[in-house]
Structures are given as structure tokens and as C-alpha cells.
């Protein structure tokens, strides 16, 4: 049942006042806040306002502090309550070996009578949540600590507290925005495009048809780089988030190879096999291209980046093939997937992301899918600690024992020669660049370059590619009035690769680089 005309009029007028009145003027507490009652308005009125106020990133919690017995968190401002503080009280009500504890959280100064704050609370062993509607002291019980390690961790580091800063309504709206990113629908595609426009400044200008190029494969050579941007479905949503945190305007990559008989192949880390596993594969070009044209439902936009003739002359085709075949059939490089993005303590996390949120996210996944979590980061974190076999809670405790921080651990550079339980680990771009390394393109500094630290953006900014448009194939960008410096071979929208082909390799490249949106400025020689 819709609200009466008079109520709708009142709410609409209240919203109008809210948006035109300076926040400093709203000194008096209202019986309700206009945002709290938006759902009572007709959808055509409320949803445009909700979309203006909240977005998919509002699903990310904000770290506000950690409460321990010796550490009062101090005050922070919530989404609803403007004065908040928390502290920890240890007890042993159950008579267990390590006891338990009570988290006290005092909330006050609500901005209206109808708002609420939602919190997530995390230790290396527990994740829980709660919401608060009333101005008073609230408590959250931890009946028993799981082990001495958890007890010592909470005593020293406290229980981490995360605020869902969008509140209940904003969080629900954010969920509504995130869901379509991963759907294989027109809604999903437009949602991914909208996210990238809003958070990265991407333009998505439409190209003239045809949107697939009639390619002459004779013009494609060993070492030519392929970048793909998928904008719908499971991989479309994942790539959108990957692009946002890394600054890359593409989310997948592959490489071309010719065999001794002149046949063209594509090497790709992340090809799905018959068992549904993502593996490294070397496929005939015709098979790969036919799939991308007719079967890939993620609507991939694809560009071919031809190597510069001088770089191609250095490319050792025999060494490249040896490397490709040695990796063929191995699992996709999940072990080091996130570590190419995180290089610094705080310069790679788009707000409200930070190392605390990453640790909390990992803790959640460690409980939900421990095998998946172990594959994604546990082994890589052990490499950085110089340990073996520690699971995530033990890793967090070990970091605490060493007087370090999880943020520092995440920023330790990946090493190309690290061997995991299933062999060398290479993501899509690391596979291509490791091949380049084996083929001699990083000589004479190859030993001081860790390509597993490169994102896709780091790869296409290398000065490896053709810089003379007259040498590009005749079919390159054929029919498009905008002549790109590379060859877009598929896609409705014109691909953008900012800072394309501008950077010479140097020792320890991309090991300490910030990458914050929307400009993604990097420091010199990072």
C-alpha cells in the first residue's frame, strides 16, 4: 500500500529541504531523517535518489577501530549515531581454559529517531555482526575464545570493528547494485559500464559496425599481446572490481605464438577446461577466436597489441614455446592474483577498503570455503612469512608476534621463482610476461624484474608495442573514424588503454606502486 498523498507530499518536501540545506544548519534532531523513509516514496521517486546517494562500493565496511581491555577505541562517527566508542572486558563465565569476553559498544547522538547502524566484528577466528537502533550501551558476547592464540591476539590487538557506513537502506541499495554486476543480462552489462564510468572515468564510446574485425592472421606474429575486457556475467563482474582496484582498463590477457610450421596459436592462463577448471592452455587461433566471437557470453572487447619490430627481433620464439608448453595444463595463478595489485601499505586501497577490511574478508572466506581461501592466499602469505602450513588465523597471530602488520605482509613483492604446491603460479598477465621474460624481452635486467607483480595495466604501459600507425595491419581499426594506436578486433565500445606503450622496463619495476582511483597516479620508478 502506497503512502497517502499528504504523507508523500511531506516526505518529498522533507527530501527537498535536506538536499538544499547545508549540513551545518541541521542542528536540531528531526523525528525522522528523509533518507530513512525513502522506501515509502514511489519507486520512480525514491530509486533515482538512492542511486545518487549509494552505490556498489557502499557494501564495503569501514574499519573504525579495535577494542581490547587496554585500548578504548575512542570516538568515531557512524552513519546513524555520531558519537560512538567501544572497549573489551575479559571474563570466564563458562570456566573454560581461556575464558571469553564482552565487547561494549556505546552509541549516542543519533541524527534521527528512525536510523540504525550496522557493524561487523572480527578476530582471526570469529566474524559476526549486529545492528543498533537505540542510544545506549550495547554488548556483544564472545562466550569462549577458541584458543590461547585468539585470546592473546584479542588481548593485544583487540576485536576489529567495521561500520557499514551506508546504513541499512544504503547497504540494501548497494546489494542491489552489486548483484547485477555478475548477471549475464543486459542489466548486468549496463551495471558494469555504469560502475566503470562512475568510479574510473571510463567513457564507453560506441564504435561503428562491424564490431568484429575480418582479420588476416598472416599479420599476427609471435609475442603479439591480446587484452580483453569482459562486461557481463560472472567474469564481467569480477573484472569490473579488478579494474577498479588496479586501474587497468582490461581484465584479461593472452599472447600469440607461431609454431615452426607457421600455424598461429594463443597461449592463455584462465581458459576453462572440460572439467570447468581454469587452467593454462595453448590453443589454435581459429579455435580461440571462434569461441570469443560466438560462444563467450561475457561480451568480450578484444584488442591486439602488435610488438614493435625491434622488440619482435629480440623475441626468442623457441624459448617462448618451451615456457608455454611447460605451463600448459597447469592451474590458473590464483595464489598470487591479489598480490600484483597490493604494493603499498595504504596507496592501493580505494576507500573504504584497507588492509583491515581485506583481513576481515579473508577471515570470512576462510570460514565459508577454507580450501578456496587456502588456494587464494594462505600459501602466498606463508611464502612472505617464511613459514609453511599456517592457516589464516595462525598467519594473523604470527604477524602479531613479530610486531609487524597485515598490511606490511600483503605488500611484500611476489617472487617469480616461488614454487607452490601445484607448481609455478601465474595469472593471465603474469603468464604472458613470464613468457616475455623467457623470450629475452626484459634482458639485461630480467633477474631484477618480478613480472608476477605486474597488473594488466602495467603490462600494456610497457614500451614493447608498435608506435608507428603506418605499420599496423590494414584491417586494424578498419571502418572506425578514430584510429587507435593498437588494433581493436572485437567490441561494441571503443577500448581505452591509458598510458599505453610509454614505459621502459627498469629493475624492481611495479613493486611499490600506488594505484588509487580515479587517476591512478604512480610514483616515479616505483
N, C-alpha and C positions, 0 to 999 in steps of 0.2 A: 504494500500500500504506500503510495507516494504521500509526502507531507502536504498539508493544506497550502493553499495559495499564500495565506498570511505568513506561515512559517517559512515557505520558500522565499518569500519576499524579504523576511527578516534575515535569513541566512545569507542571501545574495548581497543585501546591503552591508551585513557584517563583514563579508569577504571583501567587498569593495573598500570599506574603511580600513581593513587590515593591510591591504596591498598599497594603499596611498598614504598610510600614516607611518611616519618614522618610528622605528622600534623603540627609540629612546623616549617617545611620547607615551608608550603604552605602560605607564607606571602602575595603573590600577589593575588588579586581577579581575578578569572577566569571569562570569559564571560558566562560560564555555569559550573555547578558542575556535575560531572559524574553521581551522584545519581539522579539528576533531570531529566536526559534524558534516564534513564534505559528502560522505556517503548518503546523507539524507536528501541531497540535491539530485535532480535528474541527471542521468549519466552523461548527457550531452553537455551539461554544465560542469559537473564535478571532474570528469576524467581529463579534460584539457588542463585544468588547474593542477591535478595530481601529477600529470606528466611534466608540468613545468617545475613542480617542487621536488619530485623524486625521480630516480632512475635506477638502472640495474645495479650500479655501484653502491647504492644505499643498502644493499644486502650485506655489505662488508661491515663487521663490527669495528669499533674504535677502542683501542686499548686505553684505559683511563687510569690504571694503577694496579698495584699488587698489595694485598693486605696480609700482614703477618703479625705475630704477637708483639714484635718490637717496632712495627712500622705501620703507623696510621697513614692511609693513602693521601690524606689532605683533601682539600675540596676540589671538585670538578663540577662542570655544568652539564646537566643531562638534557635530553630532548624535551622532557616534561618538567622535571624538578631541577631547579637552577642551583641548589646547594646540596652537596652530597659528600659523604665521607664513609670510609669503611675500615674495620680493624678485625683482627683474628683473635679468638680466645680458644686455647687448647684445653682439653678435658679428657677424662677417661671414664665416661658414663657406662661403657659396656665392659670395662675391666679387661680389655684386650691388651696385647703386648705393647702396641704403640699408641693406643688411645685414638681420639678423634678431635673434632674441633667445631666451633660455631663461628661462622662468618657474620659479623654485624654490619649492616648497611643502613645508614641513617639518611633519609631523603626528606627534603623540605623545599619550600618556596616554589610550589607548582605554578606554572603560568596560567593554568585554568583548572576548573573543577572536573574536567572530563578527560584529561590526558593520562598517559601512563608511560613508564619507561621499561624497556626490556633489556635484560642483561644476560650475558653468557659468562660462566665461571669455569676456570680450567686450571688443573695441575697436570703434570705429565701422565697421571694415571686416571684422572676423572675429568669429565666435561658435563656440565649441567646448565640449566638456565632458569630464570624466574622473571616475573614482571611485578611492578609495584604501582598501585593506584593511590595510596594514602600517604600523606606526610607524617611519617613516624619512623621509629627504628624497626627494621625488619631483620630477620635472622635466617640463615641457611645452614643446615646441619650436615656435617661430614661425620657420620657415626663412627667410622673406623678408617684410619689410614691403612693403605694396602700393605705397606712395608716400612721398614726403617728408612729406606731411601726417600719415600714420599714424605714421611714425617720430617726428615732433615731438610728436604727441599722446601716444603711449605714454611718451616721454621725460619729458614734463611732468605728465601725468595718470595714466599707468600703465595696466596691464591691469586692468579691473574684475573682481572675484571675487565670485561669488554661491554661497551654500550652499543646497542642497536640504535644509532643516532637518528634514524628516521622515524622511530616510534612504531607503534603497532600499525597504523594506517600506512605510513611510508614503507614499512617493511613488506606489507602485503602488496602494495603497489610495485615495489622493487621485484618481488617474486613474479608478479605478472609481467614485468619487463624482461626478466631473465629467462623465463620458460620458453618464449618463442625463439630465442637465440638458437636453441638446439632442435627446433622442429623443422622438418623437411617440407615447408609450406611457403607460399608467397608471403604470409605474415612473418615467418621466420626470416626470410630474406630481407624484407623491409626493416625488420627489427635490427638485424646485424648492420645493415647500411646506416640506419639511424644512429646506432651506438657509435660507429666509427666516425661518422660526421661530427657527432656531439663531442666526443672525447679525444679525437685525434686531429680533427680538422680535415678529414678526407673529403673529396669533392664528388666522386662517382659521376663524372660527366659521361653521358651516353655516346657511344661510338656509332658511326653509320654502319648499316649492314653491308655485307655479311659479317656475322660475329665469329665465324671460324675461317681461318686462312687456308687457301689452297696452297699447301706447302710443297716445295720441291726439296726432297730430302737430300739431294746432291749438294745443297748449300749448307748443310749442317755438318759440323765437324766434332771430333773427339774433344771433350773438355767444355763444349758449349753448355752453359748453365740454364736450367729451367726453373722459374719461380712460379708458384701457383698461389692463388688467393681464393679460398672457398667461402661462400657467403650464405650457406643454408645447411640445415641438418646438423648431425652430431659434430662433424668436423668443422662445419662452418662456425658453430658457437664456440668451440674450443679455440679455433684460430682467432676469432674476434678478441677473446680475452688475452691470448698470446700477443697479438699485435698491440693491444692497449698497454701491456706492461713492458714490452720490449721496444716499441717504436717502429717495428718492421711493418711495411705495407704489403707484405706477403706472409703466408703462413705455412708454406710447404715448398720443398725444393727437390730437384733431381738433376741428373747430369747425363749428357750424351756420350756415347762411345762407338767407335767403328772397329770392327774386327779385321783380321788380316785379309779377308775376302771382300771388304768394303761394306758389309752389312751394318746398318745402324741399329744401336741398342740404347736402352735407357736404364741407368742404374738409379735405384730409388730405395731409401730407407723409410719404411712406412707403407709398404704395399701389403694389402690384405691377402693372405693365402687361403686355400680351400677350407682350412680349419677355423677361419675367422681371426687368425693371429696376424699382428702387424710385424712384418719381417723385412729384411733387406732382400731385394730381388733385382736381377738383371734380366730385362725383358726386351724382346724385339720391339723396335719403334712402332711398327704397324699395330701390334697388339696393344701397346701402351696408349697410343694416340686414338685408336678406335674406342677404347674404354673411356677416355676423357671426353671424346666427342659425344658418345651415345649412351654411356652407362653410369657415369659419375653424377649422382643426383644432388651433389653439393653445389652445382652450378660453378665449376672452377673457371677462374680467369687465369690465363696462362701467358707468360712471356718467355721468349727465348733470348738469352743474353750471349751473343757470339763473343768468343775470345778475340782479343786484339791479335793481329798476325804475329807480332813479336812475341807475345805470350804463348801463342799456339806453337811457335817454333821451339819453345822450351819444353813443351808438354811431352813427357815420356810416355807414349801410349802403351808400351809393354809393361812398364811399372804400374800404370793405372789399371790395366786389365788384371795384373796379378793381385793387386789390392782388392779390386771389385770381386773377383772370384773367391778370394779368401774370406770375404764377408758375406757372400751370397747365402741366403737362408738363415742367417743369424737374427736374433730378435731385434726389434727396433730399440733405439737407445734411450729407454725410459730412465735408466739410472742417473743420467746427467742432464735430463731435459730441462729442469728448472734452474740449473746452476749456470748456464750460459747467460741467463738474464740477471742473476743477482751477483753483482761485483763489489758493492759498497755497503757500508753499514746502514745508510738511510737515503741514498741517492737513486734507488731503483724501485721504490715502492710508491705507486700512485696513491695519494690519500684516499681512504683512511687505512690502506694497507701498511703494515710494518712487520718487523721480524716476530713480534709477539703474536700478531694475527696469523702469520704463516705457521708458527709453532702450534697455535691452537687448532688451526685447520688440519695440520698433520696429526695431532693428537686425536681428533675426531675420526679421521680416516683410519688411524691405527686401531681404533676400537671397532669400526664398521667392517673394514676389509684389511685385516693385518697382512695378508700375503701381498695385496696390491701396494700397501704402504711400504713394505719391505723392499719391493721391486723398485718403487719410485724414488725412495730417498734413504732408507736405512743403511744400505750398503755404501752409498756415496758419502754419507755422514761419517760412517766408520772409517772410510779412507781418510777423511780430513782429520779425524782424531788420532789416527794411527792405531785403531783398535779393531777387533774382529767380533762379529756376532752379537753386538749390543743391539737391543731393540730400542725404539724411540724413547720410552721413559728413561731407560738406562743411559741413553745418549744425553738427554737433557740433564740428568743428575751428574754425569761425568763432566759436562761443561761447567756446571756449578762448582764441582770440586776443584776444577782447575782455575777458578777465578776468572773465567772468560765469559762470553755471552753467546747466545744462539745466533745473533746477528753476525758476529765475527766468524762463527763456524760456517754459516751459509756463504760468506763472501770469499772463502779460501778458493783460489782458482783450481778448476779441474785440470788433471794432467792427462795428456793424450795416451800415455803408455799404461795407465791404470787398467788392470785386468779384473773384471767382475766374475762372479760365479758362472755366468754364461758367456764369458769372453770379453772382448773389447766392446764398449758401448758407444754407439754413435747415433745421434738424432739425424733427421733428414739432412740438415745443413752440415753437421759435423762429418757425415759420411762423404759428402761432396768435397769438402775442404780437406779432409784426410787424404782423399784421392789426389787432390791438387798437390798436397804436401809430398806424397809419394812420387808424383809425376814431376817434381822439381820446381813447381811454381813459387815456392817460398824460399828457395835457395838464394843466398847462402845463409839465411838466418832461420832455417826450418827448425833447428833444435831449440830455439828460444821462442817459438810461437806455439801456443796451445790452441788448436782450432776448435776443441770442444768448448772453449769459452766464447765462441762467435755465435751471435744470433743471425737470422736470415738478413737483417739489415746490415750487420757487419760484413756479411759476405758480398752483397751487391754494391756496397760502397768501395770495395777493393778496386784499385786501378788495374784490373785484369781484362777489361772488356773493350770492345770496339768503340773508338771515339771519332770515327770518320763516317758520317752517314752515307757518303757515296759508296762505301764498301759494303754496306748492308745489302742483303739479298733484295732483288727487285720486288719480290712479293711481300717484303717487310712493311707492315702498316699500309698495305695497298688499299686504296679507297678511302683512307682517313685523311681529312684535311689537316690534322695535327700530326706532325712527324715526330714520333718519339725517338729517343736515342737508342732504343732496343726494339725488338720485334714482338709486339703483342699478337699472339696467334689464336686466341680464343677469348670471348667475353663480351657481354653487352656494354660494360662500363670500361672507360679508359683507365688502365692501371697507372698508379703513381709509385715511383721509387725515389723518394727524396734523397739527395746527396749521392746519387748513382755515379759509380766509377770515378771517385775523386781521391782515394786514399792509398798510398803506397804502404806495403807491409813494413812493420818495424818490430823489434824484439818486445816480447810480453804484451803484444797488442790485445786490446779489449779485456784486460784482466782487472781493471779498476775504473770502469766507465760508468758514470751516472746515466740514467735514461728516464727522466720524468716527463710526463705529458704536460702540455700538448706539443712543446717544441723539441723535447728530447735532446737538449744540448749536451754535448760531451766535452770533457776537459781535454786539453791538448796532451797527446802522447799517453793517454790513459790505457 
